[in-house]
């Protein structure tokens, strides 16, 4: 991510890796909080996996600000959607 400043990433399908090393992923998400999206496209058809990932990320990220960016604001910024981010 340091070498590619215009690169964004998402969390889709990363649950197994995040569960193995939650501290590393917490630090990664906090360090790159403006360039990470909560993606679920890799889990289409498995809403229970999307819900489990959402629950995990909610527990992983203690601050509301970082969570709001990952879950909402970064998507709006990336797609240049104006309006109030929730």
C-alpha positions, 0 to 999 in steps of 0.5 A: 500500500505504501508503494501504491498510494492510489490503491484501495483494498477491501476486506472481502474473503479475508476472515480466515487471515484476520482470525489468524492474526487479528492484531496485524490486521487491526494495525493494517486497517488503522494505518490505511484506514482511508483506503480500505472498504468493507467489501462483500462481493467475494461472499455473494450468496453467503449472507451469514459470512458477510454478517460474521465478517461485519461482526468481527470487524466491529469487534476488531476496530474499537474506534467509531471513526475508523469503523465509519470510514471502512464501512461507509465514508471510504466508499463514498470518497472512492466513488466521488459520491457527495452527500453526508456520510453516515 
